[in-house]
Amino acid sequence: MSLIIHSMNLHGIDLNLLVAFDALNSERNVTRAGSRIGRTQPAMSAALSRLRFLLRDELFVRGPNGLQPTPRAVELAEPISLALRDIQRTLQFTQGFDPGKSTVSFSIAVSAHAGSVILPRLLSLLEEKAPGIDIKVRDYSSRDDAVSLLDSGGVDLTVGIPPTPTSRILSARLFQERFVCILRKDHPILGRPFDRETFLSLRHILVAPDNEGLDVADAALASKNFRRRAAVTIPHMHAAPALVASSDMVATVIESVVAHSGFAERLAVFDFPLPLNPVPFVLSWHRRNDGHPAQQWLRNGLLAAFPHVWLSSENICSDLAPQYY
């Protein structure tokens, strides 16, 4: 909130003015902003005048496509929005939580694959039970990044492989996956056993981030002092099937990615040449929010959406209750 304080006295700021600022910044129209927060156009105009006086800036000026924020308004927009969200959460925590009436916002960080699995179920849950709740989704780059985001409060939840272990972070299993190797169906090596030697002789498409669990595959190879050649490194696993289908390279991917890629008929699927346990994908949150009613509702709704999920063949997640790591 230091950006808001500047050199003035906070006693001049009414919380309703910040609500009006946030609505104006989102809608860029006085009438629509007023409708959003239940105020008349004259009341919104008066609020804008008061904000301009207190903050010593025009804040919003008329443009060809509605109100345009000044640099000062752009500077203030994010901290005001975050502050209002924190206040809203605090009030809902103390007053209880009614999902059907709530207008709270949640921020969730997901790995690419986990997002493709959970987001359709999450949106169905919200449309049916909590149409006023908003969700902001972002990605994250690693297990450590998941912990940092939860520690800082940058996100409410993460969904992906288990984050770096720490007592501050709680996790519950949503589903699990297994890794397979894929080649194009007319690859010249087909007809030979797909064993360790064959696997290591090929050029590999490597998925770079460690937030999809592929470090498990490399750890299995390293434990036997084996190393694969990464001819191409890509940031997203879902691109691998298309690349494999048009090349002589091999990729190690989550099995269900193949099934939903649109290239399944052009690909041959093999077991990874070393034993690998299924990789769990978990819902994680900070311990300080464990008892938060709104977050509890969201977590329980997601867990209920995955009672028995098998996203790959021979891959059944039988855990009905949350497992904590």
N, C-alpha and C positions, 0 to 999 in steps of 0.2 A: 504493500500500500504506500510505500515511500514516494512513488511517482505522483500519487494523488495529493499528498500532504503539501509538497512544495514549500511555500513560505506562509501558508495560511493556517488559520485555526480550524481544527477538525469540528469544532462546535457549529461551524457554518454549514456542514455537510449533513443533509438528511438522507437516510438510506434510500428513500424513495427516489431521490435524484439520481442515485447510481443505477437503480432499476430502470429509470427512464433513459439514462445514457446508454445502457446495454441494449435496450429495445431499439433506440434510434440507430445505434451502430449496426444492429442486425437487419433492420427493415429498411433503413435509408429513406424513410417516408414518415412524416409526422402522424398522419391518420392511421396508417397500418401499425406503427409503433404503439399508438394509443390503444388500438383494438387489442393488441397483443397483451397489454398489461391492465386493461380495463379502465382506461382514462379517455376523456374527451380530447378532441383536437386542441381546444383552447388551453386545457390543463397541460397538455404536452408542450405546447408552445411556451407556456409560462415556465415549465420545468427547464426547457432549453435555455430560456433567458437567464434563469437563476444560475444554471451551470456555467454559462458564458461569463457571468459576473464573478462567480467564485473562482473559476479556473483561469480567468483572464485570457480567454481565447475564444474565437468564434466556434470552434469544435466541429460544426457541420455547416457547410455552405451549399447553396443550390447549384446543381449541375444539370447537364442534359438528361441524365438518367436518375435523377433524384438527388438526395442529399449526399454530399461527398465529405468524408472526414478530413480534417486538417492534420498535419503531422502530429500535433499535440494529441488529437483524438486517437490517432493510430497508436501512439505511445501508451495511452491510457487504457485502450480497449481490452487487452488481454488481462492485465492485473485486476481491473474492475470485474471482468467476467469470472475470473478465478475466485476473487474474494466473495462475490455473490453466491457462487456455487458452494463455497465452504460454509457460509452462513446458512444456506438452505439445508445443507447436510446436517449441520449442528441442530437446527430447529426440528428437523424430521427425526433425528436421533432421540431427542427429548420428548417429542410429542407422539411417537409411534409412527407406523408406516402403513399407508393404504395404497397399494400399487395402482388401483384403478383411478385414484385421484392425484397421484404424485406427478410432479413435473420435474423431478430431479434429473440430473445428467450424470452419466457414468462414462469413464474413460477406460478403455480396455486395450492392452497390447497383445497382439497375436503373432505367432509365426505364420508364414504363408500357408502351409498345409493346414494347420489348426484352424486358421480363419476360414478356409474353404469348407471345413467340416462343421464348425460350430455356429457360424454367423447365420445361415438359413434357419437353424433351429432357434437361435436367440431372437431373430426378428419375428418369427412366428409367435414366440412366447410374448413378446412385447405387444404385438398387434392384438393379441387375444386378451391379455391380462392387464397390460399397462400402456395404453396408447399414448399417454402423456410423457413417458420417459424417453429421453434422448440418449443416444450412444455415440461416443466418439471413438473410432477405432484407429490404432496406429500399429506399426510393426516394431519389432525390436531385433537386435543383432546377435545376442548371445545370452547364455545363462546368467552371466554377471550383469548384463544390461537389464535383465528382468528384475533382479534384486535391486539394482539402483533405482529403477523406475518406481518400484513399490516402496522403497525406503523414502524417496523424496516426495511421495504423494503425487508424482506425475501421472500415474494411472491407478485405478482402483483394483484391477484384476489383470493377470496375465494368463494366457492359454498357450501351452506349448509343452516341450519336454520339461522335466523337473528342473527348476532353477538351481543355481549353485547353493548347496545346503547351508542353511543358517537357521537358528532357532527363531529368528524374527519372522520368517516366512512360512506360512502354512499352505499345504497343497492337498487337493483331492483328485483322484483319478477320474478322468472322463472316458477315455477310450485308449486302446493300444493298437499298435501297428507292427508289421514285420517288414523287413527290407528284402528286396529281390534284385536280381540282376536282369537287365534287358538288352537284347540284341535285335537287329532287324531280322525278319524271318528268312531272308535270302542271304544272310551273312555267310561268307565262305567257310567259316569254321564249323557251321552246323553239321551234325553228323559225327563230330568228335565229342568225347565226354567233356562236359563243362566242369572241369575240376580246377583245383587251385592253380596248376601250371598254366592251363588255358586262360584262366581269368587274369593272371599276372602278365601274360604275354600281350594282352590287348591294350590299346590306347583307351584311356578312361575319360569320361565326362564327369567332372567333380563338382558337386554342389558346395559352395564355399562356406556359408554360414553354419555355425554349430548349433543353431536353434531348431534344427529339424532332426537332431539325433544322429546324424551321419558320422559324428566322431566315434560312435560306438563301433561302426564298421572298421574305421581306420585303427582304432585301438585293438580290435581283434587281430588285424593283420600285423600290427606292431608287436603284439605279444609273441608272435611267431617269427619276428624279424623279417617280415615281408613288407613290401611297399609297392603300391600301384603307381603307374605313370599317369599323371594328370595332364592329358593333352589339351583339354579345354576346361576352364573353370567358369562356372556360371553362378549367378546369385540366387536363382530360384529353381527348385526342383521340378516345378510343373512344366518347365521348358525342355526338360531332358527327353521325354518320349519323342517329341518332334525331331530333335537333333539325332537321336539314335536311329529313327526310322529312315533317315536319309544319309547315313554314314556307316562306316565299319567300326565305330566306337561302341563301347559298353558303358552302361551307367548303373549305379546302385541307387535305387529309389524306393519309396514307400509303395507297397503293392497296389493300394487303392488309387494312387496317382495314375497308374497305367490304365486301370479300368475306366477312369473318367477322363482320359486324355483325348479321346477321339482317334487314337492311333493303335488301340489294342489289337486290332486285326492284323496289323503290320509288324507286330513285335512278338518275339519269343521270350518267355519268362523262365528264369532259372533260380534255384535256391542260391543264396550266397554260399561260397565254397568253404566257409568256416562256420561253426555253430554260433548263432546269434540269438539272444533272447529278444522277445518282442519289446518294443520301446513304448513306454507309457506317455500319453499326453495328458497333462494335468491342468487343473484350474488352481491358480495361486493368488494369495492375498496377504497383506501384512497383518501380523498378529494384533496390532492396535485396532484394526477394523473388524476383528473377529465377531464382536457382539453388535455391530452396527446393523439396525433393523433393515434398512434399505439394501445394504450389501448382502445381508443374510438371505433376503428374499431372492435377489438376483442369483446368488450362488446356488441356492436350493433349486431354483427353476432350471438352471443349466444342468445340474446333476440329475434332476428328474428326466431331462430330455435324453439322457444316455443310460437307460437302465440295463440294456443288453445291446452292446454295439460291436459288430464285427465288420470292420471295414476292409479286411483282406480275408482270403480263404484261410481256414484253420486259425483264425485270429478272433477269439471271443473274449471280451472283457467281462468277467463274471463278478466283478466287485460291485456290489450294490450300494454299500455304504462308503463314505469318504475314507480314503487312506491318507494318512498324514506322513510326510517324508521328513 
